[in-house]
Amino acid sequence: MPPAQETYLTAACPRLFIARLDSYGEFLTRYPSNGGEVAAFIDSGSNAIFFLDSGTTGIPTCSDSAYSDFYCPNSTLNLSVQLQDTYGSTPVTANFSVANAEGLFAANNYSNVAFDDLGGPSAAPQSGTTDMGTYFDWGLPFHFGRNVFTAIEGQATSSGAGPFVAF
């Protein structure tokens, strides 16, 4: 996005972070905030925030095989990351929480519900600019409590053409 268009969007919404996306629709996430960069994408179709793996995060996965795709820390973790687009924008801090998935599902009688603090390990990337085996899939929980905007590649918006995400 050209600087003039980015300036227009941030002037209209001064606290908005704009991540211009690369050709794979990705931006960068650094976890922990001083850790290594991994490819990331916004995905409201995922029921959790899927990121890295237990070996990297130190967060255990659930022992129950029905929930082994999710993290199960002993208590809810409040985590921070740095987000940045692939074009060198100023990084911003994003906070999120990860609760014990087995506890979340049990407390809701194993019903089909959405959680704002469900997380799990990511798998090998399907696309991307890196050859790292993990990524950040900012799923539905990332959308709770914040406005998330997307601009489709090549489509005009009042803030310029996509692709970008803003929140």
C-alpha positions in Angstrom: 0.0 0.0 0.0 1.5 3.4 -0.9 2.3 5.6 2.0 -0.3 8.2 1.1 -3.1 5.6 1.3 -1.7 4.2 4.6 -1.7 7.7 6.0 -5.3 8.1 5.1 -6.4 4.9 6.8 -4.4 5.7 10.0 -5.7 9.3 10.1 -9.2 7.9 10.0 -8.5 5.3 12.6 -5.3 6.4 14.5 -4.9 3.3 16.6 -5.2 0.9 13.6 -2.4 -1.4 12.6 -2.1 -2.0 8.9 -0.3 -5.1 7.7 0.4 -5.2 4.0 0.4 -8.8 2.9 2.9 -10.6 0.8 2.1 -12.6 -2.3 1.0 -15.5 -0.1 -1.4 -13.3 2.0 0.9 -13.4 5.0 2.5 -11.0 7.4 5.0 -11.7 10.3 4.6 -12.6 13.9 7.5 -12.6 16.4 6.9 -14.9 19.5 7.9 -14.3 22.1 8.2 -10.6 21.4 12.0 -10.9 21.1 11.9 -14.3 19.4 12.1 -15.3 15.8 9.8 -14.3 13.0 7.3 -16.7 11.5 4.7 -16.3 8.8 1.2 -15.5 9.9 -2.2 -15.0 8.4 -5.7 -14.0 9.5 -8.2 -16.9 9.4 -11.7 -16.5 10.9 -12.5 -20.1 9.8 -10.1 -21.6 12.4 -11.7 -22.2 15.8 -8.4 -21.4 17.7 -5.2 -19.5 17.4 -2.8 -22.1 16.0 0.9 -21.3 16.6 4.3 -22.9 16.8 4.6 -26.1 18.8 5.0 -27.3 22.4 8.7 -27.6 22.0 9.0 -23.9 21.0 6.4 -22.4 23.3 6.7 -24.6 26.3 2.9 -25.0 26.4 1.8 -28.6 26.7 -0.8 -30.1 24.4 -3.8 -31.8 25.9 -3.2 -35.4 27.0 -6.8 -36.5 26.0 -6.5 -37.6 22.3 -9.8 -35.9 21.5 -8.1 -32.6 22.3 -4.5 -33.2 21.3 -4.8 -30.5 18.6 -5.0 -27.9 21.3 -2.8 -26.5 24.1 -3.6 -27.4 27.7 -1.6 -25.2 30.1 -2.2 -25.6 33.8 -3.6 -22.1 34.0 -4.6 -19.5 31.4 -1.6 -17.8 29.9 -1.5 -14.2 28.8 0.9 -13.9 25.9 2.3 -11.1 23.7 3.7 -11.0 20.2 5.0 -8.5 17.8 3.2 -8.1 14.5 4.7 -6.6 11.4 4.1 -6.7 7.7 6.7 -8.1 5.3 7.5 -4.6 4.1 9.2 -3.3 7.2 6.3 -1.5 9.0 6.8 -0.5 12.6 5.9 -3.6 14.7 3.0 -3.5 17.1 2.3 -5.6 20.2 -0.7 -7.9 20.2 -1.9 -9.7 23.3 -3.8 -13.0 23.5 -4.6 -15.7 26.0 -4.4 -19.5 25.9 -6.5 -21.5 28.3 -6.7 -25.2 29.0 -8.7 -26.6 26.1 -10.0 -29.7 28.0 -11.2 -27.4 30.7 -12.9 -25.0 28.3 -14.8 -27.8 26.5 -15.7 -29.6 29.8 -17.0 -26.4 31.4 -19.4 -25.9 28.4 -20.7 -29.5 28.5 -18.7 -30.3 25.3 -21.1 -28.1 23.3 -20.3 -26.4 20.1 -19.2 -23.0 21.3 -16.5 -20.5 20.4 -13.8 -19.5 22.8 -11.7 -16.3 22.9 -8.7 -18.2 24.5 -8.4 -21.5 22.6 -5.0 -22.2 21.1 -3.1 -25.1 19.7 0.1 -26.0 17.9 0.4 -25.2 14.1 1.3 -27.8 11.5 3.6 -27.4 8.5 2.6 -24.5 6.3 0.6 -25.0 3.2 2.1 -21.9 1.6 4.5 -19.2 2.5 7.8 -17.5 2.0 9.6 -19.4 4.8 10.6 -23.0 5.1 9.8 -23.0 8.8 7.7 -25.9 10.0 5.3 -23.7 12.0 3.3 -20.5 11.6 0.7 -18.3 13.3 -2.9 -18.9 12.2 -4.7 -16.0 13.8 -8.1 -17.8 14.0 -11.5 -16.8 15.3 -10.3 -16.0 18.9 -8.1 -13.2 17.5 -11.3 -11.5 16.1 -13.1 -11.3 19.5 -12.8 -7.9 21.1 -11.3 -6.1 18.1 -12.3 -5.0 14.6 -10.5 -6.8 11.9 -10.6 -5.5 8.3 -9.4 -7.2 5.2 -8.8 -5.8 1.7 -8.8 -8.2 -1.1 -5.8 -8.1 -3.5 -6.3 -5.7 -6.4 -9.7 -4.4 -5.0 -10.1 -0.7 -4.4 -11.0 0.5 -1.0 -11.3 4.0 0.4 -7.9 3.3 2.0 -6.2 2.0 -1.1 -6.0 -1.3 -2.9 -5.5 -4.6 -1.1 -4.1 -6.9 -0.1 -3.9 -5.9 3.6 -5.4 -6.6 6.9 -6.0 -3.9 9.6 -7.0 -4.1 13.2 
